[in-house]
Amino acid sequence: MSNTIFQQFDLSGRSVVITGAGGALCGAMADALGTMGVKVAVLDVSAEQAEVRANWIVRAGGEAMPLACDVLDREQLARCYAQVSDAWGPPELLINGAGGNDPRGSTTVEFAEAGANPEVSFFDLDPGGFRHVFDLNFMGTFLATQVFSRGMVDAGKGSIVNISSMSAFTPLTKVAAYSGAKAAVSNFTQWLAVHLAHVGVRVNALAPGFFMTEQLRFLHVDQATGELLPRARQVIAHTPMGRYGEPDDLIGALVWLLSDASRFVTGVVVPVDGGFSSFAI
């Protein structure tokens, strides 16, 4: 029985495409899967970051190829699909990790006030910035899935994991565009899971809570003193486990969703948040 269970989690020999793999969270996923014997296509808008990540996997004994790719450019995605397919066959696994925020899609205050205000409220948001956040998070997921899932459908098997956010469940103050875009990713995950259910392709998502990436460190930590800023203290106060997540905290849930261990699981969005979504005053 135990050997059978371990076999269900075995991903060795399979190939995965990871968008945004040059970043901290998806980079950790790429590293972990590479050590498990998965052939990793490292896609990132930065060719340099993709190269660094792929080289690390190869030095650790894994197999990886770096591919510079803008997930909003369908032609680039198609070229990457062809390169991966030529080397390893059509990919069996896809992680849609490319995303992020744009200050132009966020307010600087939690509440709007009447009258003149030097802060950025809802009425001051830049439509271009707002649209950019939606494009990067939602359209990047949509386009990459359109391209890379085709071979999965033809093969009658595959697993797709999208990266949503806890802000998709309950929108965080200030980050209006990002919260809305991640809610769209969660909704799309459920829709696509139903659409592909008869062709053997499962679609799920991870919803990370607050993870101390370099981008978040810049926003949540005083760069001079290293102390947590007020918003960061709010985060910790509302996270029952009392800490930020580390990139490796996502790996267990990721492997479960990618592997046959979750073969009857599709259309779910799994919180990995230290209890943040369960906490209420």
URDA-V721869 format. One line per field, one symbol per residue. ss: DSSP state (a for helix, b for strand, c for the rest). burial: b if it has 24 or more other C-alpha atoms within 12 Angstrom, else e. Layout:
# URDA-V721869
ss=???
burial=???
This chain:
# URDA-V721869
ss=caaaaaaaacccccbbbbbccccaaaaaaaaaaaacccbbbbbbccaaaaaaaaaaaaacccbbbbbbcccccaaaaaaaaaaaaaaaccccbbbbccccccaaaccccccccccccccccaaaccaaaaaaaaaaaaaaaaaaaaaacaaaaaaccbbbbbbccaaacccccccaaaaaaaaaaaaaaaaaaaacaaacbbbbbbbbccbccaaaaaaabccccccbcaaaaaaaacccccccbcaaaaaaaaaaaacaaaccccccbbbbcccaaaccc
burial=eeeeeeeebbbbebbbbbbbbbbbbbbbbbbbbbbbbbbbbbbbbeeebbbbbbbbbbeeebbbbbbbbbbbeeebbbebbebbbeebbbbbbbbbbbbbbbbbbbbeeeeeeeeeeeebbbeebeeebbbbbbbbbbbbbbbbbbbbbbbbbeeebbbbbbbbbbbbbeebbbbbbbbbbbbbbbbbbbebbeebbeebbbbbbbbbbbbbbeebeeebeeeeeeebeebbeebbebbeeebbbebbbbbebbbbbbbbebeebbbbbbbbbbbbbeeee
